[in-house]
Amino acid sequence: MFVPVWVLIGVGLIAALFALWAVRAAGGRNPLPFPDTGSRIFAASSDEAKSAIVELLARHGLRERFQFDSSGIRRSIL
C-alpha cells in the first residue's frame, strides 16, 4: 500500500507534538490553556519582596510560571 511522504511527516509531527505536550503535562507545566487549573498572580514593589513571596509559595507546591515586570511593579504568575 502506498502512503505519501507528506502523510508520514504529518503523522510524525502530530505524534511528536502530542508526546511533548504529554511530557510537559505530566511534569505539571501544561503548555496549553486547558484544562485551566487556576493561577495565582502576585505583585510586589521590590525584587526582594517578590523573591520572598515566590520562595514561600514554592515551599507549598506552587512554582513560578511567568514573570510580568513593569516599572516599579514585579509580577509573578504561579
PDB file of N, CA, C and O in Angstrom:
ATOM      1  N   MET A   1       0.841  -1.158   0.000  1.00  0.00           N
ATOM      2  CA  MET A   1       0.000   0.000   0.000  1.00  0.00           C
ATOM      3  C   MET A   1       0.901   1.241   0.000  1.00  0.00           C
ATOM      4  O   MET A   1       1.859   1.325   0.769  1.00  0.00           O
ATOM      5  N   PHE A   2       0.586   2.178  -0.853  1.00  0.00           N
ATOM      6  CA  PHE A   2       1.373   3.401  -0.995  1.00  0.00           C
ATOM      7  C   PHE A   2       0.855   4.479  -0.041  1.00  0.00           C
ATOM      8  O   PHE A   2      -0.329   4.813  -0.044  1.00  0.00           O
ATOM      9  N   VAL A   3       1.764   5.012   0.771  1.00  0.00           N
ATOM     10  CA  VAL A   3       1.425   6.118   1.673  1.00  0.00           C
ATOM     11  C   VAL A   3       2.332   7.289   1.302  1.00  0.00           C
ATOM     12  O   VAL A   3       3.556   7.158   1.325  1.00  0.00           O
ATOM     13  N   PRO A   4       1.737   8.434   0.959  1.00  0.00           N
ATOM     14  CA  PRO A   4       2.560   9.583   0.576  1.00  0.00           C
ATOM     15  C   PRO A   4       3.476  10.031   1.729  1.00  0.00           C
ATOM     16  O   PRO A   4       3.134   9.894   2.903  1.00  0.00           O
ATOM     17  N   VAL A   5       4.621  10.556   1.368  1.00  0.00           N
ATOM     18  CA  VAL A   5       5.604  11.004   2.353  1.00  0.00           C
ATOM     19  C   VAL A   5       5.029  12.127   3.211  1.00  0.00           C
ATOM     20  O   VAL A   5       5.301  12.184   4.411  1.00  0.00           O
ATOM     21  N   TRP A   6       4.242  13.016   2.619  1.00  0.00           N
ATOM     22  CA  TRP A   6       3.701  14.140   3.388  1.00  0.00           C
ATOM     23  C   TRP A   6       2.739  13.668   4.482  1.00  0.00           C
ATOM     24  O   TRP A   6       2.600  14.329   5.511  1.00  0.00           O
ATOM     25  N   VAL A   7       2.077  12.528   4.265  1.00  0.00           N
ATOM     26  CA  VAL A   7       1.195  11.977   5.291  1.00  0.00           C
ATOM     27  C   VAL A   7       2.038  11.441   6.450  1.00  0.00           C
ATOM     28  O   VAL A   7       1.703  11.659   7.614  1.00  0.00           O
ATOM     29  N   LEU A   8       3.113  10.751   6.138  1.00  0.00           N
ATOM     30  CA  LEU A   8       4.004  10.238   7.177  1.00  0.00           C
ATOM     31  C   LEU A   8       4.632  11.370   7.988  1.00  0.00           C
ATOM     32  O   LEU A   8       4.739  11.274   9.211  1.00  0.00           O
ATOM     33  N   ILE A   9       5.045  12.440   7.312  1.00  0.00           N
ATOM     34  CA  ILE A   9       5.631  13.580   8.013  1.00  0.00           C
ATOM     35  C   ILE A   9       4.586  14.238   8.905  1.00  0.00           C
ATOM     36  O   ILE A   9       4.888  14.603  10.041  1.00  0.00           O
ATOM     37  N   GLY A  10       3.368  14.395   8.410  1.00  0.00           N
ATOM     38  CA  GLY A  10       2.296  14.994   9.203  1.00  0.00           C
ATOM     39  C   GLY A  10       1.960  14.177  10.436  1.00  0.00           C
ATOM     40  O   GLY A  10       1.809  14.724  11.528  1.00  0.00           O
ATOM     41  N   VAL A  11       1.842  12.872  10.264  1.00  0.00           N
ATOM     42  CA  VAL A  11       1.542  11.997  11.400  1.00  0.00           C
ATOM     43  C   VAL A  11       2.698  12.018  12.405  1.00  0.00           C
ATOM     44  O   VAL A  11       2.462  12.034  13.613  1.00  0.00           O
ATOM     45  N   GLY A  12       3.918  12.017  11.929  1.00  0.00           N
ATOM     46  CA  GLY A  12       5.083  12.082  12.814  1.00  0.00           C
ATOM     47  C   GLY A  12       5.133  13.397  13.585  1.00  0.00           C
ATOM     48  O   GLY A  12       5.463  13.407  14.771  1.00  0.00           O
ATOM     49  N   LEU A  13       4.808  14.506  12.922  1.00  0.00           N
ATOM     50  CA  LEU A  13       4.798  15.806  13.573  1.00  0.00           C
ATOM     51  C   LEU A  13       3.710  15.868  14.655  1.00  0.00           C
ATOM     52  O   LEU A  13       3.954  16.362  15.756  1.00  0.00           O
ATOM     53  N   ILE A  14       2.536  15.375  14.344  1.00  0.00           N
ATOM     54  CA  ILE A  14       1.449  15.346  15.325  1.00  0.00           C
ATOM     55  C   ILE A  14       1.823  14.472  16.518  1.00  0.00           C
ATOM     56  O   ILE A  14       1.563  14.840  17.664  1.00  0.00           O
ATOM     57  N   ALA A  15       2.431  13.324  16.255  1.00  0.00           N
ATOM     58  CA  ALA A  15       2.847  12.426  17.340  1.00  0.00           C
ATOM     59  C   ALA A  15       3.923  13.087  18.208  1.00  0.00           C
ATOM     60  O   ALA A  15       3.902  12.944  19.431  1.00  0.00           O
ATOM     61  N   ALA A  16       4.850  13.799  17.595  1.00  0.00           N
ATOM     62  CA  ALA A  16       5.906  14.472  18.354  1.00  0.00           C
ATOM     63  C   ALA A  16       5.327  15.594  19.217  1.00  0.00           C
ATOM     64  O   ALA A  16       5.734  15.756  20.367  1.00  0.00           O
ATOM     65  N   LEU A  17       4.388  16.364  18.681  1.00  0.00           N
ATOM     66  CA  LEU A  17       3.754  17.425  19.456  1.00  0.00           C
ATOM     67  C   LEU A  17       2.942  16.856  20.615  1.00  0.00           C
ATOM     68  O   LEU A  17       2.952  17.410  21.715  1.00  0.00           O
ATOM     69  N   PHE A  18       2.245  15.761  20.372  1.00  0.00           N
ATOM     70  CA  PHE A  18       1.484  15.123  21.439  1.00  0.00           C
ATOM     71  C   PHE A  18       2.413  14.593  22.528  1.00  0.00           C
ATOM     72  O   PHE A  18       2.116  14.727  23.715  1.00  0.00           O
ATOM     73  N   ALA A  19       3.522  13.999  22.137  1.00  0.00           N
ATOM     74  CA  ALA A  19       4.481  13.481  23.113  1.00  0.00           C
ATOM     75  C   ALA A  19       5.072  14.625  23.936  1.00  0.00           C
ATOM     76  O   ALA A  19       5.237  14.489  25.148  1.00  0.00           O
ATOM     77  N   LEU A  20       5.391  15.746  23.295  1.00  0.00           N
ATOM     78  CA  LEU A  20       5.910  16.905  24.016  1.00  0.00           C
ATOM     79  C   LEU A  20       4.878  17.428  25.006  1.00  0.00           C
ATOM     80  O   LEU A  20       5.214  17.726  26.152  1.00  0.00           O
ATOM     81  N   TRP A  21       3.629  17.541  24.576  1.00  0.00           N
ATOM     82  CA  TRP A  21       2.566  18.003  25.462  1.00  0.00           C
ATOM     83  C   TRP A  21       2.393  17.036  26.641  1.00  0.00           C
ATOM     84  O   TRP A  21       2.219  17.477  27.777  1.00  0.00           O
ATOM     85  N   ALA A  22       2.438  15.736  26.382  1.00  0.00           N
ATOM     86  CA  ALA A  22       2.247  14.743  27.440  1.00  0.00           C
ATOM     87  C   ALA A  22       3.360  14.839  28.485  1.00  0.00           C
ATOM     88  O   ALA A  22       3.095  14.738  29.683  1.00  0.00           O
ATOM     89  N   VAL A  23       4.592  15.030  28.042  1.00  0.00           N
ATOM     90  CA  VAL A  23       5.717  15.161  28.970  1.00  0.00           C
ATOM     91  C   VAL A  23       5.565  16.418  29.810  1.00  0.00           C
ATOM     92  O   VAL A  23       5.771  16.384  31.023  1.00  0.00           O
ATOM     93  N   ARG A  24       5.203  17.535  29.170  1.00  0.00           N
ATOM     94  CA  ARG A  24       5.021  18.793  29.902  1.00  0.00           C
ATOM     95  C   ARG A  24       3.848  18.712  30.877  1.00  0.00           C
ATOM     96  O   ARG A  24       3.941  19.202  32.002  1.00  0.00           O
ATOM     97  N   ALA A  25       2.750  18.096  30.451  1.00  0.00           N
ATOM     98  CA  ALA A  25       1.573  17.968  31.315  1.00  0.00           C
ATOM     99  C   ALA A  25       1.877  17.057  32.499  1.00  0.00           C
ATOM    100  O   ALA A  25       1.423  17.321  33.612  1.00  0.00           O
ATOM    101  N   ALA A  26       2.633  15.998  32.277  1.00  0.00           N
ATOM    102  CA  ALA A  26       2.989  15.083  33.362  1.00  0.00           C
ATOM    103  C   ALA A  26       3.905  15.764  34.374  1.00  0.00           C
ATOM    104  O   ALA A  26       3.904  15.414  35.555  1.00  0.00           O
ATOM    105  N   GLY A  27       4.674  16.724  33.914  1.00  0.00           N
ATOM    106  CA  GLY A  27       5.564  17.465  34.806  1.00  0.00           C
ATOM    107  C   GLY A  27       4.874  18.609  35.529  1.00  0.00           C
ATOM    108  O   GLY A  27       5.517  19.330  36.291  1.00  0.00           O
ATOM    109  N   GLY A  28       3.593  18.787  35.308  1.00  0.00           N
ATOM    110  CA  GLY A  28       2.857  19.836  35.989  1.00  0.00           C
ATOM    111  C   GLY A  28       2.943  21.188  35.331  1.00  0.00           C
ATOM    112  O   GLY A  28       2.510  22.181  35.916  1.00  0.00           O
ATOM    113  N   ARG A  29       3.487  21.260  34.133  1.00  0.00           N
ATOM    114  CA  ARG A  29       3.633  22.541  33.435  1.00  0.00           C
ATOM    115  C   ARG A  29       2.939  22.450  32.088  1.00  0.00           C
ATOM    116  O   ARG A  29       3.588  22.481  31.043  1.00  0.00           O
ATOM    117  N   ASN A  30       1.634  22.340  32.115  1.00  0.00           N
ATOM    118  CA  ASN A  30       0.834  22.208  30.910  1.00  0.00           C
ATOM    119  C   ASN A  30       1.013  23.436  30.026  1.00  0.00           C
ATOM    120  O   ASN A  30       0.707  24.545  30.464  1.00  0.00           O
ATOM    121  N   PRO A  31       1.498  23.275  28.796  1.00  0.00           N
ATOM    122  CA  PRO A  31       1.729  24.429  27.926  1.00  0.00           C
ATOM    123  C   PRO A  31       0.451  24.970  27.279  1.00  0.00           C
ATOM    124  O   PRO A  31       0.481  26.044  26.677  1.00  0.00           O
ATOM    125  N   LEU A  32      -0.652  24.262  27.388  1.00  0.00           N
ATOM    126  CA  LEU A  32      -1.900  24.696  26.771  1.00  0.00           C
ATOM    127  C   LEU A  32      -2.775  25.411  27.788  1.00  0.00           C
ATOM    128  O   LEU A  32      -2.628  25.202  28.992  1.00  0.00           O
ATOM    129  N   PRO A  33      -3.685  26.253  27.311  1.00  0.00           N
ATOM    130  CA  PRO A  33      -4.553  26.971  28.248  1.00  0.00           C
ATOM    131  C   PRO A  33      -5.671  26.113  28.836  1.00  0.00           C
ATOM    132  O   PRO A  33      -6.479  26.620  29.614  1.00  0.00           O
ATOM    133  N   PHE A  34      -5.738  24.854  28.492  1.00  0.00           N
ATOM    134  CA  PHE A  34      -6.756  23.970  29.058  1.00  0.00           C
ATOM    135  C   PHE A  34      -6.098  22.663  29.439  1.00  0.00           C
ATOM    136  O   PHE A  34      -5.119  22.323  28.775  1.00  0.00           O
ATOM    137  N   PRO A  35      -6.502  21.913  30.397  1.00  0.00           N
ATOM    138  CA  PRO A  35      -7.502  22.330  31.370  1.00  0.00           C
ATOM    139  C   PRO A  35      -6.930  23.402  32.277  1.00  0.00           C
ATOM    140  O   PRO A  35      -5.775  23.324  32.696  1.00  0.00           O
ATOM    141  N   ASP A  36      -7.742  24.399  32.577  1.00  0.00           N
ATOM    142  CA  ASP A  36      -7.304  25.507  33.413  1.00  0.00           C
ATOM    143  C   ASP A  36      -7.411  25.094  34.869  1.00  0.00           C
ATOM    144  O   ASP A  36      -8.512  24.916  35.391  1.00  0.00           O
ATOM    145  N   THR A  37      -6.282  24.942  35.515  1.00  0.00           N
ATOM    146  CA  THR A  37      -6.268  24.570  36.932  1.00  0.00           C
ATOM    147  C   THR A  37      -6.215  25.790  37.826  1.00  0.00           C
ATOM    148  O   THR A  37      -6.068  25.670  39.042  1.00  0.00           O
ATOM    149  N   GLY A  38      -6.331  26.953  37.233  1.00  0.00           N
ATOM    150  CA  GLY A  38      -6.282  28.188  38.001  1.00  0.00           C
ATOM    151  C   GLY A  38      -4.869  28.712  38.115  1.00  0.00           C
ATOM    152  O   GLY A  38      -3.899  27.970  37.956  1.00  0.00           O
ATOM    153  N   SER A  39      -4.765  29.983  38.388  1.00  0.00           N
ATOM    154  CA  SER A  39      -3.446  30.576  38.560  1.00  0.00           C
ATOM    155  C   SER A  39      -3.509  31.578  39.692  1.00  0.00           C
ATOM    156  O   SER A  39      -4.586  32.020  40.095  1.00  0.00           O
ATOM    157  N   ARG A  40      -2.373  31.919  40.184  1.00  0.00           N
ATOM    158  CA  ARG A  40      -2.260  32.898  41.250  1.00  0.00           C
ATOM    159  C   ARG A  40      -1.310  33.972  40.777  1.00  0.00           C
ATOM    160  O   ARG A  40      -0.198  33.676  40.339  1.00  0.00           O
ATOM    161  N   ILE A  41      -1.739  35.217  40.863  1.00  0.00           N
ATOM    162  CA  ILE A  41      -0.926  36.345  40.424  1.00  0.00           C
ATOM    163  C   ILE A  41      -0.591  37.181  41.646  1.00  0.00           C
ATOM    164  O   ILE A  41      -1.479  37.585  42.396  1.00  0.00           O
ATOM    165  N   PHE A  42       0.694  37.436  41.840  1.00  0.00           N
ATOM    166  CA  PHE A  42       1.145  38.238  42.960  1.00  0.00           C
ATOM    167  C   PHE A  42       1.998  39.371  42.435  1.00  0.00           C
ATOM    168  O   PHE A  42       2.780  39.206  41.499  1.00  0.00           O
ATOM    169  N   ALA A  43       1.835  40.517  43.052  1.00  0.00           N
ATOM    170  CA  ALA A  43       2.631  41.692  42.683  1.00  0.00           C
ATOM    171  C   ALA A  43       3.382  42.176  43.908  1.00  0.00           C
ATOM    172  O   ALA A  43       2.891  42.073  45.032  1.00  0.00           O
ATOM    173  N   ALA A  44       4.573  42.702  43.685  1.00  0.00           N
ATOM    174  CA  ALA A  44       5.387  43.241  44.770  1.00  0.00           C
ATOM    175  C   ALA A  44       6.123  44.474  44.258  1.00  0.00           C
ATOM    176  O   ALA A  44       6.358  44.619  43.058  1.00  0.00           O
ATOM    177  N   SER A  45       6.473  45.339  45.165  1.00  0.00           N
ATOM    178  CA  SER A  45       7.116  46.590  44.758  1.00  0.00           C
ATOM    179  C   SER A  45       8.634  46.484  44.663  1.00  0.00           C
ATOM    180  O   SER A  45       9.281  47.392  44.142  1.00  0.00           O
ATOM    181  N   SER A  46       9.205  45.400  45.155  1.00  0.00           N
ATOM    182  CA  SER A  46      10.657  45.241  45.083  1.00  0.00           C
ATOM    183  C   SER A  46      11.009  43.799  44.730  1.00  0.00           C
ATOM    184  O   SER A  46      10.212  42.878  44.908  1.00  0.00           O
ATOM    185  N   ASP A  47      12.215  43.638  44.229  1.00  0.00           N
ATOM    186  CA  ASP A  47      12.685  42.290  43.881  1.00  0.00           C
ATOM    187  C   ASP A  47      12.779  41.395  45.108  1.00  0.00           C
ATOM    188  O   ASP A  47      12.481  40.203  45.031  1.00  0.00           O
ATOM    189  N   GLU A  48      13.193  41.959  46.240  1.00  0.00           N
ATOM    190  CA  GLU A  48      13.328  41.170  47.463  1.00  0.00           C
ATOM    191  C   GLU A  48      11.960  40.657  47.931  1.00  0.00           C
ATOM    192  O   GLU A  48      11.832  39.505  48.347  1.00  0.00           O
ATOM    193  N   ALA A  49      10.946  41.519  47.860  1.00  0.00           N
ATOM    194  CA  ALA A  49       9.599  41.112  48.284  1.00  0.00           C
ATOM    195  C   ALA A  49       9.050  40.031  47.366  1.00  0.00           C
ATOM    196  O   ALA A  49       8.442  39.067  47.831  1.00  0.00           O
ATOM    197  N   LYS A  50       9.260  40.186  46.068  1.00  0.00           N
ATOM    198  CA  LYS A  50       8.779  39.175  45.123  1.00  0.00           C
ATOM    199  C   LYS A  50       9.501  37.856  45.340  1.00  0.00           C
ATOM    200  O   LYS A  50       8.872  36.798  45.310  1.00  0.00           O
ATOM    201  N   SER A  51      10.798  37.900  45.557  1.00  0.00           N
ATOM    202  CA  SER A  51      11.558  36.677  45.797  1.00  0.00           C
ATOM    203  C   SER A  51      11.073  35.961  47.056  1.00  0.00           C
ATOM    204  O   SER A  51      10.988  34.733  47.086  1.00  0.00           O
ATOM    205  N   ALA A  52      10.757  36.737  48.091  1.00  0.00           N
ATOM    206  CA  ALA A  52      10.268  36.129  49.332  1.00  0.00           C
ATOM    207  C   ALA A  52       8.919  35.457  49.117  1.00  0.00           C
ATOM    208  O   ALA A  52       8.691  34.356  49.620  1.00  0.00           O
ATOM    209  N   ILE A  53       8.018  36.103  48.374  1.00  0.00           N
ATOM    210  CA  ILE A  53       6.704  35.515  48.111  1.00  0.00           C
ATOM    211  C   ILE A  53       6.841  34.248  47.279  1.00  0.00           C
ATOM    212  O   ILE A  53       6.240  33.221  47.597  1.00  0.00           O
ATOM    213  N   VAL A  54       7.632  34.320  46.211  1.00  0.00           N
ATOM    214  CA  VAL A  54       7.808  33.158  45.329  1.00  0.00           C
ATOM    215  C   VAL A  54       8.458  32.005  46.087  1.00  0.00           C
ATOM    216  O   VAL A  54       8.054  30.855  45.917  1.00  0.00           O
ATOM    217  N   GLU A  55       9.447  32.290  46.912  1.00  0.00           N
ATOM    218  CA  GLU A  55      10.114  31.240  47.693  1.00  0.00           C
ATOM    219  C   GLU A  55       9.157  30.597  48.692  1.00  0.00           C
ATOM    220  O   GLU A  55       9.151  29.377  48.857  1.00  0.00           O
ATOM    221  N   LEU A  56       8.348  31.421  49.355  1.00  0.00           N
ATOM    222  CA  LEU A  56       7.388  30.898  50.327  1.00  0.00           C
ATOM    223  C   LEU A  56       6.360  29.994  49.645  1.00  0.00           C
ATOM    224  O   LEU A  56       6.048  28.917  50.154  1.00  0.00           O
ATOM    225  N   LEU A  57       5.841  30.420  48.512  1.00  0.00           N
ATOM    226  CA  LEU A  57       4.838  29.617  47.820  1.00  0.00           C
ATOM    227  C   LEU A  57       5.441  28.374  47.171  1.00  0.00           C
ATOM    228  O   LEU A  57       4.746  27.373  46.998  1.00  0.00           O
ATOM    229  N   ALA A  58       6.718  28.425  46.811  1.00  0.00           N
ATOM    230  CA  ALA A  58       7.381  27.244  46.252  1.00  0.00           C
ATOM    231  C   ALA A  58       7.478  26.137  47.292  1.00  0.00           C
ATOM    232  O   ALA A  58       7.443  24.954  46.953  1.00  0.00           O
ATOM    233  N   ARG A  59       7.601  26.517  48.547  1.00  0.00           N
ATOM    234  CA  ARG A  59       7.634  25.513  49.619  1.00  0.00           C
ATOM    235  C   ARG A  59       6.313  24.756  49.728  1.00  0.00           C
ATOM    236  O   ARG A  59       6.267  23.636  50.236  1.00  0.00           O
ATOM    237  N   HIS A  60       5.245  25.379  49.247  1.00  0.00           N
ATOM    238  CA  HIS A  60       3.919  24.776  49.343  1.00  0.00           C
ATOM    239  C   HIS A  60       3.416  24.250  48.003  1.00  0.00           C
ATOM    240  O   HIS A  60       2.215  24.041  47.833  1.00  0.00           O
ATOM    241  N   GLY A  61       4.319  24.036  47.056  1.00  0.00           N
ATOM    242  CA  GLY A  61       3.972  23.357  45.819  1.00  0.00           C
ATOM    243  C   GLY A  61       3.595  24.239  44.641  1.00  0.00           C
ATOM    244  O   GLY A  61       3.227  23.710  43.593  1.00  0.00           O
ATOM    245  N   LEU A  62       3.668  25.546  44.761  1.00  0.00           N
ATOM    246  CA  LEU A  62       3.366  26.433  43.643  1.00  0.00           C
ATOM    247  C   LEU A  62       4.668  26.912  43.020  1.00  0.00           C
ATOM    248  O   LEU A  62       5.518  27.501  43.687  1.00  0.00           O
ATOM    249  N   ARG A  63       4.802  26.647  41.736  1.00  0.00           N
ATOM    250  CA  ARG A  63       6.019  27.072  41.049  1.00  0.00           C
ATOM    251  C   ARG A  63       5.733  28.289  40.186  1.00  0.00           C
ATOM    252  O   ARG A  63       4.639  28.441  39.642  1.00  0.00           O
ATOM    253  N   GLU A  64       6.717  29.139  40.074  1.00  0.00           N
ATOM    254  CA  GLU A  64       6.584  30.329  39.242  1.00  0.00           C
ATOM    255  C   GLU A  64       6.589  29.915  37.773  1.00  0.00           C
ATOM    256  O   GLU A  64       7.483  29.197  37.325  1.00  0.00           O
ATOM    257  N   ARG A  65       5.581  30.374  37.028  1.00  0.00           N
ATOM    258  CA  ARG A  65       5.486  30.033  35.613  1.00  0.00           C
ATOM    259  C   ARG A  65       5.945  31.177  34.723  1.00  0.00           C
ATOM    260  O   ARG A  65       6.691  30.961  33.768  1.00  0.00           O
ATOM    261  N   PHE A  66       5.507  32.384  35.027  1.00  0.00           N
ATOM    262  CA  PHE A  66       5.831  33.539  34.193  1.00  0.00           C
ATOM    263  C   PHE A  66       6.131  34.736  35.069  1.00  0.00           C
ATOM    264  O   PHE A  66       5.731  34.794  36.232  1.00  0.00           O
ATOM    265  N   GLN A  67       6.849  35.698  34.487  1.00  0.00           N
ATOM    266  CA  GLN A  67       7.106  36.969  35.148  1.00  0.00           C
ATOM    267  C   GLN A  67       6.657  38.082  34.212  1.00  0.00           C
ATOM    268  O   GLN A  67       6.994  38.085  33.028  1.00  0.00           O
ATOM    269  N   PHE A  68       5.897  39.023  34.751  1.00  0.00           N
ATOM    270  CA  PHE A  68       5.491  40.202  34.004  1.00  0.00           C
ATOM    271  C   PHE A  68       5.891  41.410  34.833  1.00  0.00           C
ATOM    272  O   PHE A  68       5.159  41.842  35.723  1.00  0.00           O
ATOM    273  N   ASP A  69       7.052  41.944  34.529  1.00  0.00           N
ATOM    274  CA  ASP A  69       7.570  43.074  35.289  1.00  0.00           C
ATOM    275  C   ASP A  69       7.364  44.360  34.489  1.00  0.00           C
ATOM    276  O   ASP A  69       7.516  44.378  33.267  1.00  0.00           O
ATOM    277  N   SER A  70       7.018  45.425  35.195  1.00  0.00           N
ATOM    278  CA  SER A  70       6.928  46.745  34.587  1.00  0.00           C
ATOM    279  C   SER A  70       7.627  47.717  35.528  1.00  0.00           C
ATOM    280  O   SER A  70       8.204  47.301  36.532  1.00  0.00           O
ATOM    281  N   SER A  71       7.581  48.983  35.217  1.00  0.00           N
ATOM    282  CA  SER A  71       8.316  49.953  36.032  1.00  0.00           C
ATOM    283  C   SER A  71       7.723  50.026  37.439  1.00  0.00           C
ATOM    284  O   SER A  71       6.573  50.423  37.622  1.00  0.00           O
ATOM    285  N   GLY A  72       8.515  49.641  38.410  1.00  0.00           N
ATOM    286  CA  GLY A  72       8.104  49.718  39.795  1.00  0.00           C
ATOM    287  C   GLY A  72       7.250  48.561  40.304  1.00  0.00           C
ATOM    288  O   GLY A  72       6.996  48.480  41.506  1.00  0.00           O
ATOM    289  N   ILE A  73       6.804  47.670  39.434  1.00  0.00           N
ATOM    290  CA  ILE A  73       5.955  46.555  39.832  1.00  0.00           C
ATOM    291  C   ILE A  73       6.601  45.259  39.338  1.00  0.00           C
ATOM    292  O   ILE A  73       7.013  45.163  38.182  1.00  0.00           O
ATOM    293  N   ARG A  74       6.682  44.283  40.209  1.00  0.00           N
ATOM    294  CA  ARG A  74       7.197  42.955  39.855  1.00  0.00           C
ATOM    295  C   ARG A  74       6.059  41.973  40.002  1.00  0.00           C
ATOM    296  O   ARG A  74       5.514  41.833  41.097  1.00  0.00           O
ATOM    297  N   ARG A  75       5.675  41.282  38.929  1.00  0.00           N
ATOM    298  CA  ARG A  75       4.565  40.352  38.972  1.00  0.00           C
ATOM    299  C   ARG A  75       5.047  38.945  38.661  1.00  0.00           C
ATOM    300  O   ARG A  75       5.912  38.737  37.810  1.00  0.00           O
ATOM    301  N   SER A  76       4.471  37.992  39.365  1.00  0.00           N
ATOM    302  CA  SER A  76       4.758  36.578  39.109  1.00  0.00           C
ATOM    303  C   SER A  76       3.447  35.849  38.995  1.00  0.00           C
ATOM    304  O   SER A  76       2.536  36.048  39.798  1.00  0.00           O
ATOM    305  N   ILE A  77       3.357  35.001  37.988  1.00  0.00           N
ATOM    306  CA  ILE A  77       2.182  34.144  37.835  1.00  0.00           C
ATOM    307  C   ILE A  77       2.613  32.735  38.183  1.00  0.00           C
ATOM    308  O   ILE A  77       3.561  32.192  37.615  1.00  0.00           O
ATOM    309  N   LEU A  78       1.889  32.156  39.135  1.00  0.00           N
ATOM    310  CA  LEU A  78       2.224  30.831  39.645  1.00  0.00           C
ATOM    311  C   LEU A  78       1.175  29.842  39.205  1.00  0.00           C
ATOM    312  O   LEU A  78       1.268  28.658  39.530  1.00  0.00           O
TER     313      LEU A  78
END
